[in-house]
């Protein structure tokens, strides 16, 4: 029998057998009937002990087979209920561990798929400016090129390089946020200094587009990191700038409540396509109204920065155009 191959069981049966024989010998000193009774009682006890142990080892064997099937990916863990205390606890803990391992394996698979898709998106985004740069360099290498044409091609080359530099820098920031290696500051920041830091790099592009920036804020404050928050708000304003027509207006309105500090960034553009709104903050997502230079990671970076500072961000349409709602909460929500 397979059960008897277990050395512990054989040892216990040997001990029970020796005890039965010892009891038989002592009983024989009293009387043959007493010896026979002790021998029968010992045999019954040994048989019952063997049955109970065999039942337990069969349960352990079934548990071992089930775990082996899980390890080889044949099926999900199936563990029959047990009425025995220690074995029932063991089965319950193994079931919990198996569920955790299966969830971790599924999450790892999802992460691998997301990484693969992300690398494909990054490769695609890099390929476009690199192709343009190769073409521009081939044109610049021609002899007898006119000075005006050379300057124009040089500007195009600089634009492609700037695009690659921005893409790589933004991806590095996202990676740091994902890895939790960014040490975000936690200090009192006024909304005014946040808006100034976020909009200063966009002043000239907005002026060239004839766009107006209207700011409504008083002495609102929040606790956070000024530089990273300016990065997030700047991406929102930049998105509005790119989708606001010539001569349009972008407004930033702030208000503070006992619960949160809120900033509304609105434009006078065509607004969001309804189908795009649930996906606007997904990485590499490009909406139907996205421009040719759009990559689709600016809003994703903004959401990551805000979420890391106990904040929320959402997008919706108003009667005037698109609107981003940015909130920094004063307490954990």
C-alpha positions, -999 to 999 in steps of 0.1 A, spaced: 0 0 0 12 35 -8 3 47 26 28 23 43 56 39 23 54 68 47 83 62 73 64 81 100 34 58 96 55 27 97 73 39 128 40 46 146 26 12 136 57 -5 150 54 14 183 17 4 186 26 -32 178 54 -33 204 31 -18 230 3 -43 222 28 -72 226 40 -58 259 5 -55 272 -2 -91 260 29 -103 280 18 -84 311 -17 -97 308 -6 -132 304 10 -130 338 -24 -124 352 -44 -148 332 -47 -161 296 -81 -144 292 -67 -110 303 -39 -114 278 -63 -122 250 -85 -92 259 -55 -68 260 -42 -83 227 -76 -77 210 -79 -42 224 -44 -34 212 -52 -47 177 -84 -27 176 -67 5 187 -38 -1 162 -63 -6 134 -83 25 143 -52 46 145 -41 32 111 -75 41 95 -74 76 108 -38 81 97 -46 67 63 -75 91 59 -53 120 68 -25 110 45 -49 105 16 -61 141 22 -26 153 22 -19 133 -10 -49 149 -27 -38 183 -16 -3 177 -30 -17 166 -63 -39 197 -65 -9 220 -57 12 202 -83 -16 209 -109 -16 245 -100 22 248 -103 20 233 -138 -9 255 -148 -33 227 -154 -63 241 -135 -73 262 -106 -68 250 -71 -95 227 -58 -93 217 -22 -120 197 -5 -131 208 29 -117 190 59 -132 186 94 -98 181 110 -84 211 128 -48 213 117 -54 200 82 -84 223 77 -62 253 87 -34 241 64 -59 238 35 -73 272 41 -39 289 42 -27 271 11 -59 281 -7 -53 317 3 -17 315 -9 -27 299 -42 -52 327 -48 -26 353 -41 -1 336 -64 -26 333 -92 -36 370 -88 1 380 -88 7 359 -119 -23 375 -137 -10 410 -127 24 401 -139 10 391 -172 -10 423 -175 21 443 -166 41 425 -193 13 432 -219 12 469 -208 50 471 -211 50 455 -245 23 479 -257 41 509 -241 74 500 -258 55 497 -291 40 531 -286 73 546 -276 90 531 -307 62 545 -329 65 580 -313 103 580 -317 102 567 -353 83 597 -366 108 624 -356 137 602 -364 124 596 -399 119 633 -404 155 639 -391 170 614 -415 151 631 -444 162 665 -433 198 655 -429 198 640 -464 185 672 -478 210 693 -459 238 671 -472 231 681 -508 255 705 -525 244 739 -536 215 742 -512 201 777 -509 207 795 -476 170 801 -469 163 764 -475 192 754 -453 179 776 -424 144 761 -428 157 726 -427 178 734 -397 147 747 -379 128 715 -387 158 695 -374 158 714 -342 120 709 -338 124 671 -342 152 670 -317 131 690 -292 102 666 -297 124 636 -290 140 654 -260 105 662 -246 93 627 -251 123 610 -234 122 635 -205 84 630 -200 88 592 -201 116 594 -175 93 614 -152 65 589 -156 88 560 -149 101 577 -117 65 583 -105 56 547 -113 86 534 -94 79 556 -64 114 571 -65 103 607 -67 105 625 -34 77 650 -37 79 680 -14 51 688 10 49 725 17 24 753 15 22 765 -21 1 795 -32 -20 790 -63 -7 822 -77 30 810 -77 18 777 -91 0 794 -120 30 816 -127 54 787 -128 31 766 -150 22 793 -176 55 811 -179 70 787 -206 37 791 -226 37 828 -227 54 833 -261 35 804 -279 2 819 -266 12 853 -277 20 840 -312 -14 825 -314 -31 857 -302 -46 839 -272 -54 855 -239 -48 840 -205 -73 850 -178 -65 841 -142 -89 844 -112 -74 836 -79 -69 852 -45 -49 837 -17 -57 800 -22 -31 775 -10 -25 738 -9 1 714 4 23 699 -23 53 701 -46 55 733 -65 77 721 -94 58 689 -101 25 705 -97 35 732 -122 45 704 -145 10 689 -142 -9 723 -146 14 733 -174 4 702 -194 -33 710 -189 -28 746 -201 -7 734 -230 -35 710 -240 -60 739 -239 -37 762 -259 -33 736 -286 -70 732 -290 -80 768 -287 -84 787 -320 -64 818 -329 -75 847 -307 -92 825 -282 -91 826 -244 -78 803 -217 -89 808 -181 -77 795 -148 -101 799 -119 -92 789 -83 -112 784 -52 -106 769 -18 -129 750 5 -123 734 39 -118 701 20 -98 709 -11 -82 736 -33 -96 736 -68 -84 749 -101 -105 750 -133 -86 753 -166 -110 762 -194 -107 771 -230 -129 785 -258 -121 757 -282 -144 730 -297 -143 709 -265 -137 672 -261 -151 645 -282 -175 626 -259 -160 592 -267 -125 605 -258 -133 618 -223 -130 584 -205 -95 578 -221 -80 613 -220 -56 605 -192 -44 571 -206 -9 569 -218 -3 574 -255 -41 579 -261 -47 604 -289 -81 618 -292 -100 623 -324 -91 660 -323 -54 654 -315 -29 674 -335 -2 658 -356 24 666 -330 4 651 -301 20 621 -284 -6 614 -257 15 614 -225 12 649 -212 -22 644 -196 -11 610 -183 18 627 -165 -5 653 -151 -27 627 -136 2 607 -121 16 639 -105 -17 650 -90 -26 615 -78 8 613 -60 -2 644 -41 -36 633 -28 -54 650 -56 -78 643 -84 -82 654 -120 -110 651 -145 -121 665 -178 -155 676 -191 -171 699 -215 -188 733 -207 -209 756 -228 -177 775 -238 -153 746 -245 -132 721 -226 -125 722 -189 -100 704 -166 -109 702 -129 -79 699 -107 -83 694 -69 -57 691 -41 -73 677 -10 -64 689 25 -70 655 40 -67 620 27 -96 609 6 
